[in-house]
Amino acid sequence: MYKIFMIIAIPVLLIGWAAYWLWDKKMDEEEKKQPQKNESQRLTKTKTEISDWAQQMAKFKKPEIKKPPDQYEQNNQE
């Protein structure tokens, strides 16, 4: 049963990878033929928003955590 499955599965897998490679190669050729398009306004806006957010995150400083006074210090203060 396993041998039959492998005899069928391996060629199907190889054919699938070959078809994908050919399709990918065709898409690359088509992209090279098309003229370069300017970025859309939406893409430019998104890139600026991400850049602004990254700058804000770089400036961010986490708040300092105040430790509660130790029991020994509390007893000495009283």
C-alpha positions as CSV (number, residue, x, y, z in Angstrom):
1,M,0.0,0.0,0.0
2,Y,2.8,2.4,1.0
3,K,4.8,1.6,-2.2
4,I,1.7,2.3,-4.4
5,F,1.1,5.6,-2.6
6,M,4.8,6.6,-3.0
7,I,4.8,5.6,-6.7
8,I,1.9,7.9,-7.3
9,A,2.8,10.7,-4.9
10,I,6.4,11.4,-5.9
11,P,5.7,11.9,-9.7
12,V,2.7,14.1,-8.9
13,L,4.8,16.2,-6.5
14,L,7.6,16.5,-9.1
15,I,5.1,17.6,-11.8
16,G,3.6,20.1,-9.4
17,W,7.0,21.7,-8.6
18,A,7.9,21.8,-12.3
19,A,4.5,23.5,-13.1
20,Y,5.1,26.0,-10.2
21,W,8.7,26.8,-11.5
22,L,7.4,27.4,-15.0
23,W,4.6,29.6,-13.8
24,D,7.0,31.6,-11.6
25,K,9.4,32.0,-14.4
26,K,6.6,33.2,-16.7
27,M,5.4,35.7,-14.1
28,D,9.0,37.1,-13.6
29,E,9.3,37.6,-17.4
30,E,5.9,39.5,-17.5
31,E,6.9,41.7,-14.6
32,K,10.2,42.7,-16.4
33,K,8.2,43.6,-19.5
34,Q,5.8,45.9,-17.7
35,P,6.9,49.5,-17.1
36,Q,7.6,50.5,-13.5
37,K,4.6,52.0,-11.8
38,N,4.7,54.8,-9.3
39,E,3.7,53.9,-5.8
40,S,0.1,54.5,-5.0
41,Q,-0.9,57.2,-2.6
42,R,-2.2,54.5,-0.2
43,L,1.1,52.6,-0.2
44,T,3.0,55.8,0.4
45,K,0.7,56.9,3.2
46,T,1.1,53.4,4.8
47,K,4.9,53.6,4.6
48,T,5.0,57.0,6.2
49,E,2.6,55.9,9.0
50,I,4.8,52.9,9.7
51,S,7.9,55.0,9.7
52,D,6.3,57.5,12.1
53,W,5.2,54.7,14.4
54,A,8.7,53.2,14.4
55,Q,10.2,56.6,15.4
56,Q,7.7,56.9,18.2
57,M,8.6,53.4,19.5
58,A,12.3,54.3,19.4
59,K,11.7,57.3,21.6
60,F,9.6,55.4,24.0
61,K,11.0,54.9,27.5
62,K,9.3,52.4,29.8
63,P,8.1,53.9,33.1
64,E,10.2,53.1,36.2
65,I,8.8,50.7,38.6
66,K,8.9,51.9,42.2
67,K,9.7,49.1,44.6
68,P,7.6,49.0,47.8
69,P,9.7,49.7,50.9
70,D,11.2,46.7,52.6
71,Q,9.6,45.5,55.8
72,Y,12.8,46.3,57.7
73,E,12.8,49.9,56.5
74,Q,9.1,50.3,57.4
75,N,9.7,49.1,61.0
76,N,12.6,51.5,61.4
77,Q,10.6,54.5,60.2
78,E,7.9,54.0,62.8
